[in-house]
Amino acid sequence: MDHLCVCEEEGNRAWYKKPGRFQGTLDAFLKIIRNEGVKSLWSGLPPTLVMAVPATVIYFTCYDQLTALLKSKLEENESCIPIIAGIVARFGAVTVISPLELIRTKMQSKKFSYKELHRFVSKKVSEDGWISLWRGWAPTVLRDVPFSAMYWYNYEVLKKWFCVKSGLYEPTFMINFTSGALSGSLAAVATLPFDVVKTQKQTQLWIHESHKISTPLRMSTWAIMKNIVAESGFSGLFTGLIPRLIKIAPACAVMISTYEFGKAFFQKQNARRQQN
């Protein structure tokens, strides 16, 4: 689904180039498959997996630990706890995995062998220093940190609301699943403009290389947003809304429900071991 959030190349705007203009999500699927084959939809899968594991470990572990710490310092029902814990946990996770996300974007923009990818990374580091691997960090933070704050706040609120409506003390798998999908969808819509900017800033790297531009175009997040609005109107900031929702809603639902299930399972196992 990541491929469908990027569409065209027009002037300084860089998107998924080969299939041409997309008329919608279904049209994008068909053109990518027709031009590149079905397996091209999974291009960039290895770095995505490499990125997902440490990001998930850091993110969820930090959130749980911070939540427990804040609950011990603040009141148990303090509504700001999931917001603060979500912000801090996501900020740390984004900073750690930002170079891997840059590599993933590169691999999804064009077919590369691992040797070519290594050559690209080495070249960028030698030319612009290690900091170049964090290109797109700022818009990623502007996207993910508010996303995390909204997601966790809405998730906790929805989970409690569903439990009250169902007359349950503890949430079920389906309550966690539904709460995750709804809260993820709301946060995805609100933060989509920063996702569009993040993709543009990261694809500037491979445009610079492919067009042999000696000095890469460097624009701030807000400057890119102004350009998008000037060229495509306000709706341009919400390019790829449908595929992002199709991606985010089930991803958040599956992630949080399986995480909560696993956490509850191992808590019961630990409790039994302590009793024995």
VOBA-1610 file (N, C-alpha, C; in pm, whole numbers, padded with zeros to 5 digits, always signed):
BEGIN
Met+00081-00121+00000Met+00000+00000+00000Met+00085+00126+00000Asp+00212+00115+00043Asp+00297+00234+00046Asp+00314+00294-00093His+00311+00209-00197His+00333+00257-00333His+00220+00347-00382Leu+00103+00331-00330Leu-00013+00403-00382Leu-00025+00543-00325Cys+00058+00574-00224Cys+00056+00709-00168Cys+00142+00803-00251Val+00214+00751-00349Val+00300+00833-00433Val+00261+00810-00579Cys+00254+00917-00657Cys+00184+00902-00784Cys+00261+00942-00909Glu+00315+01061-00918Glu+00358+01108-01048Glu+00485+01190-01038Glu+00543+01221-01153Glu+00658+01311-01157Glu+00617+01430-01241Glu+00622+01549-01180Glu+00575+01668-01250Glu+00656+01786-01199Gly+00746+01836-01280Gly+00832+01944-01235Gly+00925+01891-01127Asn+00920+01957-01009Asn+01003+01915-00898Asn+00932+01814-00809Arg+00811+01774-00847Arg+00738+01678-00766Arg+00775+01537-00812Ala+00816+01454-00720Ala+00862+01321-00754Ala+00773+01217-00691Trp+00718+01131-00776Trp+00631+01026-00724Trp+00668+00895-00792Tyr+00582+00795-00782Tyr+00606+00667-00848Tyr+00603+00692-01000Lys+00714+00674-01066Lys+00733+00731-01199Lys+00680+00646-01314Lys+00710+00519-01316Lys+00693+00442-01439Lys+00550+00426-01487Pro+00452+00395-01399Pro+00319+00372-01452Pro+00247+00496-01501Gly+00297+00616-01472Gly+00231+00738-01516Gly+00131+00787-01414Arg+00035+00866-01458Arg-00062+00926-01367Arg-00162+00821-01318Phe-00199+00833-01191Phe-00297+00743-01132Phe-00430+00815-01120Gln-00537+00746-01153Gln-00671+00803-01143Gln-00744+00759-01016Gly-00681+00675-00938Gly-00742+00628-00815Gly-00667+00508-00763Thr-00711+00456-00648Thr-00642+00344-00585Thr-00642+00220-00673Leu-00759+00183-00727Leu-00768+00064-00813Leu-00685+00081-00939Asp-00691+00201-00999Asp-00613+00229-01119Asp-00464+00218-01090Ala-00422+00264-00971Ala-00282+00256-00932Ala-00237+00111-00919Phe-00320+00030-00854Phe-00289-00112-00843Phe-00268-00175-00980Leu-00363-00151-01070Leu-00359-00214-01202Leu-00237-00170-01282Lys-00205-00040-01277Lys-00092+00011-01356Lys+00041-00040-01301Ile+00055-00045-01169Ile+00179-00095-01111Ile+00198-00242-01145Ile+00091-00320-01133Ile+00099-00463-01163Ile+00127-00486-01311Arg+00061-00405-01400Arg+00078-00421-01543Arg+00221-00387-01586Asn+00279-00282-01527Asn+00411-00236-01568Asn+00525-00310-01499Glu+00505-00345-01373Glu+00615-00400-01295Glu+00592-00542-01245Gly+00468-00590-01255Gly+00439-00723-01203Gly+00385-00717-01061Val+00318-00824-01020Val+00256-00827-00888Val+00359-00812-00777Lys+00473-00878-00792Lys+00570-00876-00682Lys+00634-00739-00662Ser+00615-00645-00758Ser+00668-00510-00738Ser+00596-00437-00625Leu+00473-00482-00594Leu+00399-00423-00482Leu+00467-00450-00349Trp+00554-00551-00348Trp+00628-00585-00227Trp+00775-00543-00236Ser+00807-00454-00331Ser+00944-00405-00338Ser+00973-00326-00211Gly+01091-00343-00158Gly+01125-00278-00032Gly+01080-00356+00090Leu+01037-00482+00069Leu+00991-00563+00182Leu+01102-00593+00282Pro+01223-00635+00238Pro+01328-00664+00337Pro+01359-00547+00431Pro+01384-00424+00378Pro+01408-00314+00472Pro+01286-00279+00554Thr+01166-00306+00501Thr+01045-00282+00579Thr+01041-00375+00699Leu+01076-00502+00677Leu+01079-00599+00787Leu+01188-00564+00887Val+01305-00527+00835Val+01416-00489+00923Val+01379-00366+01004Met+01303-00276+00942Met+01260-00154+01010Met+01149-00182+01111Ala+01057-00272+01074Ala+00938-00295+01157Ala+00971-00358+01291Val+01066-00452+01292Val+01095-00524+01416Val+01152-00432+01525Pro+01264-00360+01498Pro+01314-00270+01604Pro+01218-00156+01636Ala+01147-00106+01533Ala+01052+00003+01558Ala+00941-00041+01652Thr+00888-00162+01629Thr+00780-00213+01713Thr+00829-00241+01855Val+00946-00302+01866Val+01001-00332+01998Val+01023-00204+02079Ile+01088-00106+02016Ile+01115+00021+02084Ile+00986+00093+02120Tyr+00897+00100+02022Tyr+00774+00178+02037Tyr+00683+00125+02148Phe+00647-00003+02138Phe+00552-00060+02234Phe+00613-00077+02373Thr+00741-00114+02378Thr+00806-00128+02508Thr+00815+00007+02579Cys+00857+00109+02506Cys+00866+00244+02565Cys+00729+00294+02609Tyr+00627+00270+02526Tyr+00493+00317+02561Tyr+00444+00251+02690Asp+00459+00121+02700Asp+00413+00051+02820Asp+00490+00094+02945Gln+00621+00106+02931Gln+00703+00144+03046Gln+00674+00288+03090Leu+00659+00377+02993Leu+00627+00516+03026Leu+00488+00529+03086Thr+00394+00451+03034Thr+00258+00455+03089Thr+00257+00410+03235Ala+00330+00301+03263Ala+00339+00252+03401Ala+00406+00356+03492Leu+00511+00419+03442Leu+00582+00521+03520Leu+00493+00641+03549Leu+00424+00689+03446Leu+00337+00806+03462Leu+00218+00776+03553Lys+00167+00655+03547Lys+00055+00618+03635Lys+00098+00615+03781Ser+00225+00581+03803Ser+00275+00581+03941Ser+00300+00722+03993Lys+00323+00815+03901Lys+00348+00954+03939Lys+00221+01038+03938Leu+00132+01007+03843Leu+00008+01084+03829Leu-00109+00999+03873Glu-00228+01054+03863Glu-00346+00978+03897Glu-00370+00868+03793Glu-00430+00760+03837Glu-00451+00643+03751Glu-00529+00675+03626Asn-00629+00762+03637Asn-00718+00792+03524Asn-00680+00922+03452Glu-00559+00967+03470Glu-00515+01091+03405Glu-00518+01072+03253Ser-00596+01156+03184Ser-00617+01139+03040Ser-00494+01175+02957Cys-00402+01252+03013Cys-00284+01294+02936Cys-00177+01186+02930Ile-00191+01079+03010Ile-00087+00976+03014Ile-00064+00910+02878Pro-00168+00863+02808Pro-00142+00801+02676Pro-00085+00900+02575Ile-00119+01028+02587Ile-00066+01129+02494Ile+00084+01147+02516Ile+00125+01167+02642Ile+00266+01189+02673Ile+00348+01065+02639Ala+00301+00948+02681Ala+00374+00825+02655Ala+00384+00796+02505Gly+00276+00822+02431Gly+00277+00801+02288Gly+00374+00892+02216Ile+00380+01018+02257Ile+00470+01115+02195Ile+00616+01076+02216Val+00654+01049+02340Val+00793+01018+02372Val+00837+00887+02307Ala+00750+00786+02313Ala+00785+00656+02255Ala+00803+00665+02104Arg+00715+00738+02037Arg+00724+00748+01892Arg+00843+00832+01848Phe+00873+00936+01922Phe+00987+01021+01890Phe+01116+00938+01891Gly+01132+00854+01992Gly+01250+00770+02000Gly+01256+00668+01888Ala+01142+00605+01859Ala+01138+00502+01755Ala+01168+00561+01618Val+01110+00677+01588Val+01131+00743+01458Val+01278+00778+01438Thr+01340+00830+01542Thr+01480+00871+01533Thr+01571+00751+01504Val+01542+00638+01566Val+01626+00519+01549Val+01609+00458+01410Ile+01487+00451+01359Ile+01463+00377+01234Ile+01453+00468+01112Ser+01474+00597+01127Ser+01462+00689+01014Ser+01552+00653+00895Pro+01680+00615+00916Pro+01762+00575+00800Pro+01707+00454+00727Leu+01648+00358+00800Leu+01591+00241+00735Leu+01469+00277+00652Glu+01392+00375+00698Glu+01275+00417+00621Glu+01317+00489+00494Leu+01428+00562+00500Leu+01482+00627+00381Leu+01524+00523+00278Ile+01588+00416+00323Ile+01630+00309+00234Ile+01508+00240+00174Arg+01405+00219+00254Arg+01283+00156+00204Arg+01219+00240+00093Thr+01212+00371+00115Thr+01155+00460+00014Thr+01235+00453-00115Lys+01367+00445-00102Lys+01455+00434-00219Lys+01426+00305-00296Met+01411+00195-00225Met+01389+00065-00290Met+01252+00058-00354Gln+01154+00130-00299Gln+01020+00128-00356Gln+01009+00219-00477Ser+01097+00318-00486Ser+01090+00413-00598Ser+01148+00354-00726Lys+01236+00255-00712Lys+01303+00199-00828Lys+01363+00064-00789Lys+01378-00026-00887Lys+01437-00156-00857Lys+01587-00142-00840Phe+01638-00185-00724Phe+01780-00177-00694Phe+01828-00311-00642Ser+01950-00347-00681Ser+02016-00460-00618Ser+02074-00412-00486Tyr+02110-00504-00399Tyr+02167-00464-00271Tyr+02303-00395-00290Lys+02374-00436-00396Lys+02502-00371-00425Lys+02480-00226-00465Glu+02381-00200-00552Glu+02350-00063-00593Glu+02301+00020-00475Leu+02223-00041-00388Leu+02173+00029-00271Leu+02287+00067-00177His+02380-00026-00159His+02497+00002-00075His+02581+00114-00134Arg+02595+00113-00269Arg+02670+00219-00337Arg+02602+00355-00318Phe+02469+00355-00326Phe+02392+00479-00309Phe+02410+00535-00168Val+02397+00448-00067Val+02410+00493+00072Val+02551+00544+00099Ser+02651+00471+00050Ser+02791+00511+00070Ser+02818+00646+00005Lys+02761+00666-00114Lys+02782+00792-00185Lys+02720+00908-00110Lys+02598+00889-00059Lys+02531+00996+00013Lys+02604+01030+00142Val+02656+00928+00210Val+02729+00952+00335Val+02859+01027+00308Ser+02929+00988+00200Ser+03055+01054+00167Ser+03034+01198+00121Glu+02921+01225+00052Glu+02895+01359+00001Glu+02835+01451+00107Asp+02736+01401+00181Asp+02661+01487+00273Asp+02674+01450+00420Gly+02752+01344+00449Gly+02769+01303+00587Gly+02658+01210+00633Trp+02676+01154+00751Trp+02577+01060+00805Trp+02441+01123+00826Ile+02439+01254+00845Ile+02311+01322+00870Ile+02216+01310+00751Ser+02272+01283+00631Ser+02188+01271+00512Ser+02095+01150+00520Leu+02131+01051+00602Leu+02046+00933+00617Leu+01918+00964+00696Trp+01918+01081+00760Trp+01798+01123+00834Trp+01717+01225+00755Arg+01739+01229+00620Arg+01659+01314+00535Arg+01513+01271+00545Gly+01426+01365+00571Gly+01286+01333+00590Gly+01249+01306+00735Trp+01348+01321+00827Trp+01320+01297+00969Trp+01218+01396+01024Ala+01234+01524+00990Ala+01145+01627+01045Ala+00999+01604+01006Pro+00967+01587+00875Pro+00826+01561+00842Pro+00777+01427+00894Thr+00869+01330+00910Thr+00828+01202+00968Thr+00788+01220+01114Val+00865+01300+01187Val+00831+01331+01327Val+00700+01408+01333Leu+00685+01506+01242Leu+00561+01585+01240Leu+00440+01499+01205Arg+00463+01390+01131Arg+00355+01298+01100Arg+00332+01197+01212Asp+00440+01132+01257Asp+00426+01017+01347Asp+00399+01054+01492Val+00459+01164+01539Val+00440+01201+01679Val+00296+01245+01707Pro+00238+01336+01627Pro+00095+01366+01646Pro+00007+01243+01623Phe+00044+01161+01524Phe-00030+01038+01498Phe-00033+00951+01624Ser+00083+00934+01685Ser+00093+00850+01804Ser+00012+00906+01920Ala+00019+01038+01940Ala-00057+01101+02048Ala-00207+01081+02029Met-00255+01108+01906Met-00398+01091+01877Met-00439+00945+01883Tyr-00352+00858+01831Tyr-00385+00716+01826Tyr-00404+00659+01966Trp-00306+00679+02052Trp-00314+00619+02185Trp-00425+00680+02270Tyr-00446+00811+02258Tyr-00554+00874+02334Tyr-00689+00818+02291Asn-00714+00817+02160Asn-00841+00767+02109Asn-00857+00617+02135Tyr-00746+00544+02126Tyr-00753+00400+02151Tyr-00797+00371+02295Glu-00736+00439+02391Glu-00772+00417+02531Glu-00916+00459+02559Val-00957+00572+02499Val-01095+00620+02519Val-01195+00523+02458Leu-01170+00481+02334Leu-01261+00389+02266Leu-01267+00253+02335Lys-01152+00206+02381Lys-01147+00076+02450Lys-01233+00079+02577Lys-01221+00187+02654Lys-01302+00198+02776Lys-01450+00212+02741Trp-01480+00287+02636Trp-01620+00307+02596Trp-01684+00176+02552Phe-01612+00097+02472Phe-01665-00032+02428Phe-01684-00128+02545Cys-01593-00123+02642Cys-01605-00209+02760Cys-01729-00173+02842Val-01753-00042+02858Val-01872+00004+02932Val-01999-00038+02861Lys-02001-00018+02727Lys-02120-00054+02649Lys-02145-00205+02650Ser-02037-00283+02658Ser-02051-00428+02656Ser-02065-00488+02795Gly-02049-00403+02898Gly-02058-00453+03035Gly-01941-00541+03074Leu-01823-00513+03018Leu-01704-00593+03045Leu-01602-00517+03127Tyr-01531-00588+03210Tyr-01425-00525+03290Tyr-01294-00519+03212Glu-01267-00626+03135Glu-01147-00632+03053Glu-01186-00636+02905Pro-01112-00566+02818Pro-01146-00565+02675Pro-01118-00700+02609Thr-01202-00735+02515Thr-01183-00858+02439Thr-01092-00831+02318Phe-01059-00937+02244Phe-00978-00923+02124Phe-01046-00832+02023Met-01177-00848+02005Met-01250-00767+01907Met-01261-00622+01949Ile-01271-00596+02080Ile-01274-00457+02129Ile-01141-00390+02098Asn-01031-00459+02125Asn-00899-00404+02093Asn-00883-00383+01943Phe-00930-00480+01865Phe-00919-00473+01719Phe-00996-00352+01665Thr-01121-00337+01707Thr-01205-00226+01659Thr-01152-00091+01705Ser-01110-00083+01830Ser-01056+00043+01883Ser-00930+00084+01809Gly-00846-00014+01777Gly-00723+00014+01704Gly-00750+00063+01563Ala-00847+00000+01495Ala-00880+00040+01358Ala-00937+00181+01354Leu-01029+00212+01444Leu-01092+00345+01444Leu-00994+00455+01483Ser-00918+00433+01587Ser-00823+00535+01631Ser-00712+00555+01528Gly-00669+00447+01463Gly-00568+00458+01359Gly-00618+00535+01239Ser-00744+00515+01202Ser-00803+00585+01087Ser-00812+00735+01113Leu-00856+00771+01232Leu-00868+00913+01267Leu-00732+00982+01264Ala-00632+00916+01321Ala-00498+00975+01325Ala-00436+00980+01185Ala-00465+00881+01101Ala-00409+00878+00965Ala-00458+00994+00882Val-00586+01026+00891Val-00643+01138+00815Val-00580+01269+00860Ala-00566+01287+00989Ala-00514+01414+01043Ala-00368+01438+01007Thr-00289+01332+00994Thr-00145+01347+00972Thr-00101+01319+00829Leu-00194+01293+00739Leu-00159+01261+00600Leu-00074+01368+00531Pro-00102+01500+00549Pro-00018+01600+00481Pro+00130+01585+00510Phe+00166+01548+00631Phe+00307+01532+00665Phe+00364+01405+00604Asp+00281+01305+00579Asp+00326+01184+00510Asp+00359+01217+00365Val+00277+01300+00301Val+00302+01343+00163Val+00434+01419+00155Val+00458+01509+00250Val+00581+01588+00252Val+00702+01499+00277Lys+00688+01404+00369Lys+00797+01312+00400Lys+00841+01235+00278Thr+00745+01186+00201Thr+00776+01111+00080Thr+00848+01198-00022Gln+00803+01322-00038Gln+00869+01413-00133Gln+01013+01441-00092Lys+01037+01466+00036Lys+01172+01499+00081Lys+01266+01379+00061Gln+01216+01258+00085Gln+01301+01141+00070Gln+01327+01107-00077Thr+01227+01127-00162Thr+01247+01097-00305Thr+01336+01202-00373Gln+01358+01316-00308Gln+01451+01415-00362Gln+01591+01356-00378Leu+01625+01261-00289Leu+01757+01200-00295Leu+01779+01124-00425Trp+01681+01038-00461Trp+01702+00960-00582Trp+01676+01040-00708Ile+01598+01148-00700Ile+01585+01239-00816Ile+01718+01308-00842His+01781+01352-00734His+01911+01419-00744His+02012+01328-00810Glu+02009+01199-00773Glu+02104+01105-00831Glu+02071+01073-00976Ser+01944+01046-01006Ser+01906+01002-01141Ser+01918+01113-01244His+01899+01239-01203His+01908+01351-01297His+02046+01418-01295Lys+02137+01361-01215Lys+02275+01412-01208Lys+02280+01560-01170Ile+02198+01597-01073Ile+02198+01736-01026Ile+02310+01752-00925Ser+02396+01850-00947Ser+02512+01866-00859Ser+02473+01911-00719Thr+02372+01998-00709Thr+02327+02047-00580Thr+02183+02005-00558Pro+02158+01917-00461Pro+02021+01870-00439Pro+01931+01981-00388Leu+01805+01976-00429Leu+01707+02074-00386Leu+01675+02052-00239Arg+01694+02156-00157Arg+01666+02145-00014Arg+01555+02244+00019Met+01443+02193+00061Met+01328+02276+00096Met+01277+02234+00233Ser+01230+02330+00308Ser+01174+02299+00439Ser+01039+02232+00423Thr+00993+02173+00532Thr+00863+02106+00532Thr+00753+02202+00492Trp+00753+02320+00551Trp+00646+02416+00523Trp+00654+02470+00381Ala+00776+02484+00327Ala+00791+02529+00188Ala+00734+02427+00090Ile+00759+02299+00118Ile+00704+02193+00033Ile+00552+02192+00040Met+00497+02210+00158Met+00352+02214+00174Met+00292+02331+00097Lys+00357+02446+00100Lys+00310+02562+00025Lys+00312+02534-00125Asn+00419+02468-00172Asn+00428+02433-00315Asn+00316+02339-00356Ile+00287+02242-00272Ile+00181+02145-00303Ile+00047+02215-00313Val+00019+02304-00218Val-00108+02378-00218Val-00116+02468-00341Ala-00003+02532-00378Ala-00002+02621-00493Ala-00026+02544-00623Glu+00029+02424-00634Glu+00018+02346-00757Glu-00112+02265-00767Ser-00152+02206-00655Ser-00264+02111-00659Ser-00381+02149-00569Gly-00367+02262-00501Gly-00473+02299-00408Gly-00458+02228-00275Phe-00547+02259-00182Phe-00540+02200-00049Phe-00554+02049-00054Ser-00630+02000-00153Ser-00651+01855-00164Ser-00521+01781-00195Gly-00420+01852-00250Gly-00293+01789-00280Gly-00222+01737-00156Leu-00252+01799-00041Leu-00192+01754+00084Leu-00250+01621+00131Phe-00361+01581+00070Phe-00426+01456+00109Phe-00420+01352-00003Thr-00316+01364-00087Thr-00293+01265-00191Thr-00271+01127-00128Gly-00341+01027-00178Gly-00322+00892-00126Gly-00400+00864+00000Leu-00508+00941+00026Leu-00586+00922+00149Leu-00646+00782+00158Ile-00710+00737+00049Ile-00776+00606+00051Ile-00676+00492+00075Pro-00566+00484-00004Pro-00472+00375+00023Pro-00409+00383+00161Arg-00390+00505+00212Arg-00333+00518+00348Arg-00430+00463+00451Leu-00558+00491+00434Leu-00659+00437+00527Leu-00667+00286+00515Ile-00662+00236+00390Ile-00667+00091+00368Ile-00546+00023+00433Lys-00436+00094+00436Lys-00315+00039+00497Lys-00317+00054+00649Ile-00348+00174+00698Ile-00333+00206+00840Ile-00437+00136+00927Ala-00563+00139+00885Ala-00670+00084+00970Ala-00647-00063+01006Pro-00629-00153+00907Pro-00604-00292+00945Pro-00469-00313+01014Ala-00368-00233+00975Ala-00237-00247+01037Ala-00244-00215+01186Cys-00309-00105+01221Cys-00323-00067+01361Cys-00409-00168+01436Ala-00515-00215+01372Ala-00605-00311+01437Ala-00533-00442+01466Val-00463-00495+01366Val-00392-00622+01385Val-00280-00607+01486Met-00204-00497+01476Met-00090-00476+01563Met-00130-00469+01710Ile-00227-00383+01741Ile-00262-00362+01882Ile-00336-00481+01940Ser-00424-00545+01861Ser-00500-00657+01914Ser-00411-00778+01942Thr-00318-00806+01850Thr-00226-00918+01873Thr-00127-00886+01985Tyr-00087-00760+01995Tyr+00003-00720+02104Tyr-00066-00735+02239Glu-00189-00686+02249Glu-00264-00699+02374Glu-00290-00845+02409Phe-00322-00925+02306Phe-00345-01067+02329Phe-00218-01136+02380Gly-00106-01105+02314Gly+00021-01163+02355Gly+00061-01120+02496Lys+00039-00993+02525Lys+00072-00941+02658Lys-00010-01010+02766Ala-00141-01025+02742Ala-00229-01091+02838Ala-00190-01238+02854Phe-00154-01303+02744Phe-00116-01444+02748Phe+00006-01465+02836Phe+00111-01383+02813Phe+00233-01400+02889Phe+00219-01354+03034Gln+00130-01260+03059Gln+00103-01221+03197Gln+00041-01338+03274Lys-00050-01410+03210Lys-00111-01527+03273Lys-00008-01637+03295Gln+00081-01655+03195Gln+00185-01756+03210Gln+00279-01723+03325Asn+00316-01597+03336Asn+00404-01554+03445Asn+00336-01569+03581Ala+00207-01537+03584Ala+00131-01551+03710Ala+00125-01697+03754Arg+00106-01788+03659Arg+00101-01932+03692Arg+00237-01981+03742Arg+00344-01932+03680Arg+00477-01973+03724Arg+00505-01926+03865Gln+00460-01804+03896Gln+00482-01752+04031Gln+00403-01829+04135Gln+00282-01873+04096Gln+00199-01951+04189Gln+00259-02088+04214Asn+00320-02145+04110Asn+00383-02276+04126Asn+00519-02267+04194
//
